[in-house]
Amino acid sequence: MQLGTVVGSANGTLKHASLQGRKMLVVQPQGADGRLDGMPLVAVDGVGAGPGQSVMLSSDGRAARALLGDVVTPVRWTIVGIQDA
């Protein structure tokens, strides 16, 4: 699990079949101290997150399969929760 902040969205004119109809967001990871940690990444949204929200990310393949169905997919990061204020 990793915390991050949604900083934008990503669109693709050509997507893998497992991503059709899915929202992809650009997320800036945060370290344990809340500071920025690394480069932004693209994650598939499974919870309806929006810009500026602090989200929980997972790089576990099971989270991607639970969100997208049991299909072969190139997805690495999924948004699995929104942090309460």
Biopython code that builds the backbone (N, CA, C, O; Angstrom):
import numpy as np
from Bio.PDB.StructureBuilder import StructureBuilder

atoms = [
    (1, "MET", "N", (0.849, -1.176, 0.000)),
    (1, "MET", "CA", (0.000, 0.000, 0.000)),
    (1, "MET", "C", (0.892, 1.235, 0.000)),
    (1, "MET", "O", (1.951, 1.264, 0.627)),
    (2, "GLN", "N", (0.438, 2.235, -0.710)),
    (2, "GLN", "CA", (1.170, 3.496, -0.844)),
    (2, "GLN", "C", (0.162, 4.621, -0.848)),
    (2, "GLN", "O", (-0.897, 4.498, -1.465)),
    (3, "LEU", "N", (0.465, 5.715, -0.176)),
    (3, "LEU", "CA", (-0.389, 6.899, -0.235)),
    (3, "LEU", "C", (0.075, 7.797, -1.367)),
    (3, "LEU", "O", (1.261, 7.836, -1.695)),
    (4, "GLY", "N", (-0.873, 8.524, -1.967)),
    (4, "GLY", "CA", (-0.541, 9.458, -3.019)),
    (4, "GLY", "C", (-1.640, 10.494, -3.160)),
    (4, "GLY", "O", (-2.720, 10.357, -2.585)),
    (5, "THR", "N", (-1.350, 11.537, -3.936)),
    (5, "THR", "CA", (-2.319, 12.594, -4.196)),
    (5, "THR", "C", (-2.622, 12.628, -5.688)),
    (5, "THR", "O", (-1.708, 12.624, -6.513)),
    (6, "VAL", "N", (-3.905, 12.661, -6.033)),
    (6, "VAL", "CA", (-4.311, 12.722, -7.434)),
    (6, "VAL", "C", (-3.976, 14.112, -7.965)),
    (6, "VAL", "O", (-4.425, 15.118, -7.414)),
    (7, "VAL", "N", (-3.184, 14.164, -9.039)),
    (7, "VAL", "CA", (-2.777, 15.442, -9.613)),
    (7, "VAL", "C", (-3.308, 15.666, -11.018)),
    (7, "VAL", "O", (-3.103, 16.736, -11.591)),
    (8, "GLY", "N", (-3.988, 14.673, -11.585)),
    (8, "GLY", "CA", (-4.529, 14.838, -12.928)),
    (8, "GLY", "C", (-5.131, 13.550, -13.449)),
    (8, "GLY", "O", (-5.270, 12.568, -12.720)),
    (9, "SER", "N", (-5.484, 13.571, -14.722)),
    (9, "SER", "CA", (-6.041, 12.379, -15.356)),
    (9, "SER", "C", (-5.226, 12.050, -16.596)),
    (9, "SER", "O", (-4.490, 12.888, -17.118)),
    (10, "ALA", "N", (-5.372, 10.812, -17.056)),
    (10, "ALA", "CA", (-4.677, 10.368, -18.265)),
    (10, "ALA", "C", (-5.706, 9.804, -19.233)),
    (10, "ALA", "O", (-6.635, 9.102, -18.833)),
    (11, "ASN", "N", (-5.531, 10.116, -20.495)),
    (11, "ASN", "CA", (-6.421, 9.614, -21.545)),
    (11, "ASN", "C", (-5.581, 8.900, -22.587)),
    (11, "ASN", "O", (-4.433, 9.264, -22.841)),
    (12, "GLY", "N", (-6.171, 7.880, -23.186)),
    (12, "GLY", "CA", (-5.476, 7.172, -24.244)),
    (12, "GLY", "C", (-6.414, 6.894, -25.397)),
    (12, "GLY", "O", (-7.547, 6.459, -25.192)),
    (13, "THR", "N", (-5.950, 7.141, -26.608)),
    (13, "THR", "CA", (-6.784, 6.865, -27.771)),
    (13, "THR", "C", (-6.742, 5.387, -28.117)),
    (13, "THR", "O", (-7.664, 4.862, -28.742)),
    (14, "LEU", "N", (-5.677, 4.720, -27.712)),
    (14, "LEU", "CA", (-5.536, 3.296, -27.944)),
    (14, "LEU", "C", (-5.161, 2.662, -26.618)),
    (14, "LEU", "O", (-4.098, 2.948, -26.067)),
    (15, "LYS", "N", (-6.040, 1.792, -26.096)),
    (15, "LYS", "CA", (-5.824, 1.187, -24.782)),
    (15, "LYS", "C", (-5.913, -0.325, -24.871)),
    (15, "LYS", "O", (-6.537, -0.881, -25.775)),
    (16, "HIS", "N", (-5.278, -0.970, -23.918)),
    (16, "HIS", "CA", (-5.422, -2.414, -23.763)),
    (16, "HIS", "C", (-6.899, -2.704, -23.508)),
    (16, "HIS", "O", (-7.590, -1.897, -22.886)),
    (17, "ALA", "N", (-7.379, -3.839, -23.978)),
    (17, "ALA", "CA", (-8.805, -4.187, -23.841)),
    (17, "ALA", "C", (-9.275, -4.160, -22.389)),
    (17, "ALA", "O", (-10.434, -3.833, -22.134)),
    (18, "SER", "N", (-8.415, -4.491, -21.436)),
    (18, "SER", "CA", (-8.814, -4.508, -20.027)),
    (18, "SER", "C", (-9.049, -3.108, -19.462)),
    (18, "SER", "O", (-9.616, -2.965, -18.379)),
    (19, "LEU", "N", (-8.614, -2.072, -20.191)),
    (19, "LEU", "CA", (-8.762, -0.691, -19.715)),
    (19, "LEU", "C", (-9.932, 0.052, -20.356)),
    (19, "LEU", "O", (-10.183, 1.211, -20.025)),
    (20, "GLN", "N", (-10.644, -0.596, -21.260)),
    (20, "GLN", "CA", (-11.772, 0.069, -21.914)),
    (20, "GLN", "C", (-12.821, 0.461, -20.872)),
    (20, "GLN", "O", (-13.270, -0.378, -20.091)),
    (21, "GLY", "N", (-13.208, 1.740, -20.865)),
    (21, "GLY", "CA", (-14.224, 2.241, -19.944)),
    (21, "GLY", "C", (-13.708, 2.512, -18.541)),
    (21, "GLY", "O", (-14.501, 2.801, -17.645)),
    (22, "ARG", "N", (-12.414, 2.428, -18.328)),
    (22, "ARG", "CA", (-11.828, 2.668, -16.998)),
    (22, "ARG", "C", (-11.199, 4.058, -16.934)),
    (22, "ARG", "O", (-10.654, 4.555, -17.919)),
    (23, "LYS", "N", (-11.288, 4.677, -15.749)),
    (23, "LYS", "CA", (-10.693, 5.997, -15.536)),
    (23, "LYS", "C", (-9.253, 5.820, -15.046)),
    (23, "LYS", "O", (-8.993, 5.080, -14.097)),
    (24, "MET", "N", (-8.332, 6.510, -15.707)),
    (24, "MET", "CA", (-6.925, 6.470, -15.313)),
    (24, "MET", "C", (-6.538, 7.836, -14.754)),
    (24, "MET", "O", (-6.820, 8.868, -15.363)),
    (25, "LEU", "N", (-5.891, 7.834, -13.594)),
    (25, "LEU", "CA", (-5.501, 9.079, -12.935)),
    (25, "LEU", "C", (-4.000, 9.144, -12.742)),
    (25, "LEU", "O", (-3.338, 8.120, -12.571)),
    (26, "VAL", "N", (-3.464, 10.366, -12.770)),
    (26, "VAL", "CA", (-2.063, 10.596, -12.475)),
    (26, "VAL", "C", (-1.960, 10.880, -10.980)),
    (26, "VAL", "O", (-2.624, 11.777, -10.460)),
    (27, "VAL", "N", (-1.113, 10.100, -10.293)),
    (27, "VAL", "CA", (-1.003, 10.190, -8.840)),
    (27, "VAL", "C", (0.449, 10.449, -8.449)),
    (27, "VAL", "O", (1.364, 9.796, -8.952)),
    (28, "GLN", "N", (0.649, 11.408, -7.545)),
    (28, "GLN", "CA", (1.982, 11.705, -7.006)),
    (28, "GLN", "C", (2.139, 10.943, -5.688)),
    (28, "GLN", "O", (1.462, 11.269, -4.713)),
    (29, "PRO", "N", (3.023, 9.929, -5.637)),
    (29, "PRO", "CA", (3.211, 9.169, -4.398)),
    (29, "PRO", "C", (3.742, 10.042, -3.261)),
    (29, "PRO", "O", (4.431, 11.036, -3.492)),
    (30, "GLN", "N", (3.407, 9.648, -2.026)),
    (30, "GLN", "CA", (3.879, 10.323, -0.820)),
    (30, "GLN", "C", (4.633, 9.330, 0.043)),
    (30, "GLN", "O", (4.305, 8.144, 0.077)),
    (31, "GLY", "N", (5.649, 9.825, 0.743)),
    (31, "GLY", "CA", (6.362, 8.994, 1.698)),
    (31, "GLY", "C", (5.601, 8.908, 3.007)),
    (31, "GLY", "O", (4.537, 9.508, 3.156)),
    (32, "ALA", "N", (6.149, 8.160, 3.957)),
    (32, "ALA", "CA", (5.510, 7.999, 5.265)),
    (32, "ALA", "C", (5.385, 9.334, 6.000)),
    (32, "ALA", "O", (4.502, 9.499, 6.842)),
    (33, "ASP", "N", (6.265, 10.283, 5.686)),
    (33, "ASP", "CA", (6.232, 11.594, 6.337)),
    (33, "ASP", "C", (5.297, 12.572, 5.620)),
    (33, "ASP", "O", (5.183, 13.725, 6.035)),
    (34, "GLY", "N", (4.624, 12.126, 4.544)),
    (34, "GLY", "CA", (3.681, 12.967, 3.817)),
    (34, "GLY", "C", (4.296, 13.794, 2.715)),
    (34, "GLY", "O", (3.583, 14.490, 1.992)),
    (35, "ARG", "N", (5.627, 13.731, 2.570)),
    (35, "ARG", "CA", (6.290, 14.509, 1.515)),
    (35, "ARG", "C", (6.286, 13.735, 0.204)),
    (35, "ARG", "O", (6.139, 12.513, 0.195)),
    (36, "LEU", "N", (6.447, 14.454, -0.901)),
    (36, "LEU", "CA", (6.480, 13.823, -2.215)),
    (36, "LEU", "C", (7.576, 12.772, -2.262)),
    (36, "LEU", "O", (8.655, 12.954, -1.699)),
    (37, "ASP", "N", (7.281, 11.663, -2.945)),
    (37, "ASP", "CA", (8.222, 10.552, -2.990)),
    (37, "ASP", "C", (8.263, 9.965, -4.398)),
    (37, "ASP", "O", (7.461, 9.092, -4.729)),
    (38, "GLY", "N", (9.186, 10.435, -5.222)),
    (38, "GLY", "CA", (9.345, 9.889, -6.555)),
    (38, "GLY", "C", (8.538, 10.612, -7.615)),
    (38, "GLY", "O", (7.984, 11.690, -7.395)),
    (39, "MET", "N", (8.494, 9.970, -8.782)),
    (39, "MET", "CA", (7.817, 10.530, -9.942)),
    (39, "MET", "C", (6.327, 10.175, -9.919)),
    (39, "MET", "O", (5.946, 9.154, -9.348)),
    (40, "PRO", "N", (5.481, 11.011, -10.535)),
    (40, "PRO", "CA", (4.058, 10.669, -10.643)),
    (40, "PRO", "C", (3.868, 9.371, -11.427)),
    (40, "PRO", "O", (4.709, 9.005, -12.248)),
    (41, "LEU", "N", (2.765, 8.685, -11.169)),
    (41, "LEU", "CA", (2.467, 7.439, -11.859)),
    (41, "LEU", "C", (1.020, 7.425, -12.293)),
    (41, "LEU", "O", (0.210, 8.223, -11.822)),
    (42, "VAL", "N", (0.697, 6.511, -13.195)),
    (42, "VAL", "CA", (-0.678, 6.372, -13.682)),
    (42, "VAL", "C", (-1.303, 5.173, -12.992)),
    (42, "VAL", "O", (-0.723, 4.087, -12.967)),
    (43, "ALA", "N", (-2.493, 5.374, -12.430)),
    (43, "ALA", "CA", (-3.203, 4.305, -11.729)),
    (43, "ALA", "C", (-4.638, 4.227, -12.232)),
    (43, "ALA", "O", (-5.237, 5.240, -12.593)),
    (44, "VAL", "N", (-5.176, 3.023, -12.250)),
    (44, "VAL", "CA", (-6.573, 2.821, -12.626)),
    (44, "VAL", "C", (-7.424, 3.070, -11.390)),
    (44, "VAL", "O", (-7.162, 2.518, -10.322)),
    (45, "ASP", "N", (-8.447, 3.908, -11.545)),
    (45, "ASP", "CA", (-9.304, 4.287, -10.419)),
    (45, "ASP", "C", (-10.412, 3.265, -10.212)),
    (45, "ASP", "O", (-11.157, 2.938, -11.137)),
    (46, "GLY", "N", (-10.510, 2.765, -8.980)),
    (46, "GLY", "CA", (-11.559, 1.819, -8.653)),
    (46, "GLY", "C", (-12.552, 2.344, -7.640)),
    (46, "GLY", "O", (-13.468, 1.624, -7.243)),
    (47, "VAL", "N", (-12.387, 3.608, -7.207)),
    (47, "VAL", "CA", (-13.220, 4.118, -6.120)),
    (47, "VAL", "C", (-13.842, 5.491, -6.401)),
    (47, "VAL", "O", (-14.524, 6.032, -5.530)),
    (48, "GLY", "N", (-13.633, 6.058, -7.566)),
    (48, "GLY", "CA", (-14.216, 7.359, -7.881)),
    (48, "GLY", "C", (-13.447, 8.533, -7.316)),
    (48, "GLY", "O", (-14.048, 9.525, -6.903)),
    (49, "ALA", "N", (-12.132, 8.437, -7.290)),
    (49, "ALA", "CA", (-11.294, 9.517, -6.756)),
    (49, "ALA", "C", (-11.263, 10.691, -7.733)),
    (49, "ALA", "O", (-11.566, 10.546, -8.917)),
    (50, "GLY", "N", (-10.890, 11.854, -7.207)),
    (50, "GLY", "CA", (-10.825, 13.053, -8.024)),
    (50, "GLY", "C", (-9.584, 13.867, -7.720)),
    (50, "GLY", "O", (-8.832, 13.530, -6.806)),
    (51, "PRO", "N", (-9.359, 14.935, -8.474)),
    (51, "PRO", "CA", (-8.179, 15.775, -8.301)),
    (51, "PRO", "C", (-8.045, 16.310, -6.878)),
    (51, "PRO", "O", (-9.021, 16.755, -6.274)),
    (52, "GLY", "N", (-6.825, 16.259, -6.357)),
    (52, "GLY", "CA", (-6.537, 16.785, -5.032)),
    (52, "GLY", "C", (-6.787, 15.819, -3.892)),
    (52, "GLY", "O", (-6.381, 16.090, -2.762)),
    (53, "GLN", "N", (-7.441, 14.702, -4.156)),
    (53, "GLN", "CA", (-7.733, 13.752, -3.077)),
    (53, "GLN", "C", (-6.511, 12.888, -2.771)),
    (53, "GLN", "O", (-5.725, 12.549, -3.656)),
    (54, "SER", "N", (-6.379, 12.549, -1.514)),
    (54, "SER", "CA", (-5.335, 11.637, -1.067)),
    (54, "SER", "C", (-5.893, 10.220, -1.172)),
    (54, "SER", "O", (-6.951, 9.917, -0.620)),
    (55, "VAL", "N", (-5.172, 9.359, -1.885)),
    (55, "VAL", "CA", (-5.677, 8.019, -2.183)),
    (55, "VAL", "C", (-4.694, 6.948, -1.726)),
    (55, "VAL", "O", (-3.515, 7.215, -1.495)),
    (56, "MET", "N", (-5.212, 5.733, -1.603)),
    (56, "MET", "CA", (-4.389, 4.569, -1.295)),
    (56, "MET", "C", (-4.180, 3.788, -2.578)),
    (56, "MET", "O", (-5.136, 3.457, -3.280)),
    (57, "LEU", "N", (-2.929, 3.498, -2.877)),
    (57, "LEU", "CA", (-2.557, 2.785, -4.100)),
    (57, "LEU", "C", (-2.094, 1.379, -3.761)),
    (57, "LEU", "O", (-1.554, 1.126, -2.684)),
    (58, "SER", "N", (-2.315, 0.478, -4.693)),
    (58, "SER", "CA", (-1.813, -0.881, -4.548)),
    (58, "SER", "C", (-1.125, -1.288, -5.843)),
    (58, "SER", "O", (-1.616, -0.997, -6.933)),
    (59, "SER", "N", (0.015, -1.963, -5.717)),
    (59, "SER", "CA", (0.681, -2.517, -6.895)),
    (59, "SER", "C", (0.512, -4.033, -6.924)),
    (59, "SER", "O", (1.175, -4.723, -7.698)),
    (60, "ASP", "N", (-0.375, -4.545, -6.082)),
    (60, "ASP", "CA", (-0.642, -5.974, -6.010)),
    (60, "ASP", "C", (-1.516, -6.403, -7.184)),
    (60, "ASP", "O", (-2.527, -5.760, -7.467)),
    (61, "GLY", "N", (-1.148, -7.456, -7.854)),
    (61, "GLY", "CA", (-1.914, -7.942, -8.992)),
    (61, "GLY", "C", (-3.322, -8.364, -8.628)),
    (61, "GLY", "O", (-4.226, -8.284, -9.460)),
    (62, "ARG", "N", (-3.524, -8.819, -7.382)),
    (62, "ARG", "CA", (-4.869, -9.222, -6.971)),
    (62, "ARG", "C", (-5.836, -8.050, -6.962)),
    (62, "ARG", "O", (-7.009, -8.213, -7.298)),
    (63, "ALA", "N", (-5.360, -6.871, -6.582)),
    (63, "ALA", "CA", (-6.218, -5.682, -6.583)),
    (63, "ALA", "C", (-6.637, -5.338, -8.013)),
    (63, "ALA", "O", (-7.788, -4.972, -8.251)),
    (64, "ALA", "N", (-5.711, -5.452, -8.959)),
    (64, "ALA", "CA", (-6.038, -5.177, -10.360)),
    (64, "ALA", "C", (-7.034, -6.199, -10.892)),
    (64, "ALA", "O", (-7.974, -5.836, -11.600)),
    (65, "ARG", "N", (-6.839, -7.466, -10.560)),
    (65, "ARG", "CA", (-7.772, -8.501, -11.025)),
    (65, "ARG", "C", (-9.156, -8.323, -10.411)),
    (65, "ARG", "O", (-10.164, -8.558, -11.078)),
    (66, "ALA", "N", (-9.213, -7.909, -9.146)),
    (66, "ALA", "CA", (-10.504, -7.678, -8.493)),
    (66, "ALA", "C", (-11.249, -6.520, -9.165)),
    (66, "ALA", "O", (-12.473, -6.558, -9.297)),
    (67, "LEU", "N", (-10.515, -5.505, -9.583)),
    (67, "LEU", "CA", (-11.119, -4.336, -10.221)),
    (67, "LEU", "C", (-11.495, -4.601, -11.674)),
    (67, "LEU", "O", (-12.578, -4.216, -12.115)),
    (68, "LEU", "N", (-10.615, -5.253, -12.412)),
    (68, "LEU", "CA", (-10.786, -5.408, -13.854)),
    (68, "LEU", "C", (-11.360, -6.751, -14.267)),
    (68, "LEU", "O", (-11.655, -6.966, -15.442)),
    (69, "GLY", "N", (-11.519, -7.646, -13.321)),
    (69, "GLY", "CA", (-11.944, -8.998, -13.670)),
    (69, "GLY", "C", (-10.707, -9.866, -13.837)),
    (69, "GLY", "O", (-9.590, -9.354, -13.906)),
    (70, "ASP", "N", (-10.896, -11.148, -13.899)),
    (70, "ASP", "CA", (-9.766, -12.073, -13.969)),
    (70, "ASP", "C", (-9.258, -12.160, -15.406)),
    (70, "ASP", "O", (-9.452, -13.165, -16.090)),
    (71, "VAL", "N", (-8.593, -11.069, -15.855)),
    (71, "VAL", "CA", (-8.061, -11.004, -17.212)),
    (71, "VAL", "C", (-6.570, -10.668, -17.150)),
    (71, "VAL", "O", (-6.083, -10.144, -16.148)),
    (72, "VAL", "N", (-5.868, -10.968, -18.210)),
    (72, "VAL", "CA", (-4.476, -10.561, -18.319)),
    (72, "VAL", "C", (-4.471, -9.071, -18.626)),
    (72, "VAL", "O", (-5.126, -8.623, -19.567)),
    (73, "THR", "N", (-3.732, -8.305, -17.831)),
    (73, "THR", "CA", (-3.737, -6.849, -17.979)),
    (73, "THR", "C", (-2.343, -6.286, -17.706)),
    (73, "THR", "O", (-1.592, -6.858, -16.916)),
    (74, "PRO", "N", (-1.991, -5.176, -18.348)),
    (74, "PRO", "CA", (-0.707, -4.534, -18.089)),
    (74, "PRO", "C", (-0.738, -3.586, -16.883)),
    (74, "PRO", "O", (0.254, -2.915, -16.601)),
    (75, "VAL", "N", (-1.851, -3.529, -16.181)),
    (75, "VAL", "CA", (-2.015, -2.582, -15.072)),
    (75, "VAL", "C", (-1.066, -2.924, -13.930)),
    (75, "VAL", "O", (-0.983, -4.075, -13.502)),
    (76, "ARG", "N", (-0.353, -1.913, -13.444)),
    (76, "ARG", "CA", (0.535, -2.094, -12.298)),
    (76, "ARG", "C", (-0.059, -1.468, -11.046)),
    (76, "ARG", "O", (-0.018, -2.077, -9.976)),
    (77, "TRP", "N", (-0.612, -0.258, -11.158)),
    (77, "TRP", "CA", (-1.122, 0.477, -9.995)),
    (77, "TRP", "C", (-2.630, 0.632, -10.074)),
    (77, "TRP", "O", (-3.178, 0.948, -11.130)),
    (78, "THR", "N", (-3.299, 0.406, -8.946)),
    (78, "THR", "CA", (-4.733, 0.628, -8.838)),
    (78, "THR", "C", (-5.015, 1.482, -7.599)),
    (78, "THR", "O", (-4.328, 1.369, -6.584)),
    (79, "ILE", "N", (-6.031, 2.330, -7.700)),
    (79, "ILE", "CA", (-6.473, 3.118, -6.548)),
    (79, "ILE", "C", (-7.532, 2.300, -5.850)),
    (79, "ILE", "O", (-8.564, 1.968, -6.433)),
    (80, "VAL", "N", (-7.268, 1.974, -4.581)),
    (80, "VAL", "CA", (-8.163, 1.075, -3.835)),
    (80, "VAL", "C", (-8.893, 1.769, -2.694)),
    (80, "VAL", "O", (-9.734, 1.150, -2.041)),
    (81, "GLY", "N", (-8.592, 3.036, -2.437)),
    (81, "GLY", "CA", (-9.279, 3.748, -1.361)),
    (81, "GLY", "C", (-8.978, 5.223, -1.369)),
    (81, "GLY", "O", (-7.990, 5.664, -1.955)),
    (82, "ILE", "N", (-9.837, 5.989, -0.713)),
    (82, "ILE", "CA", (-9.650, 7.423, -0.541)),
    (82, "ILE", "C", (-9.442, 7.678, 0.948)),
    (82, "ILE", "O", (-10.223, 7.218, 1.781)),
    (83, "GLN", "N", (-8.378, 8.419, 1.276)),
    (83, "GLN", "CA", (-8.055, 8.698, 2.669)),
    (83, "GLN", "C", (-9.044, 9.712, 3.252)),
    (83, "GLN", "O", (-9.346, 10.728, 2.625)),
    (84, "ASP", "N", (-9.542, 9.424, 4.453)),
    (84, "ASP", "CA", (-10.423, 10.362, 5.150)),
    (84, "ASP", "C", (-9.633, 11.579, 5.590)),
    (84, "ASP", "O", (-8.436, 11.492, 5.862)),
    (85, "ALA", "N", (-10.311, 12.714, 5.657)),
    (85, "ALA", "CA", (-9.659, 13.964, 6.060)),
    (85, "ALA", "C", (-9.409, 14.010, 7.551)),
    (85, "ALA", "O", (-8.868, 14.994, 8.056)),
]
sb = StructureBuilder()
sb.init_structure("model")
sb.init_model(0)
sb.init_chain("A")
sb.init_seg("    ")
for serial, (resi, resn, name, xyz) in enumerate(atoms, 1):
    if name == "N":
        sb.init_residue(resn, " ", resi, " ")
    sb.init_atom(name, np.array(xyz, "f"), 0.0, 1.0, " ", f" {name:<3s}", serial, name[0])
structure = sb.get_structure()
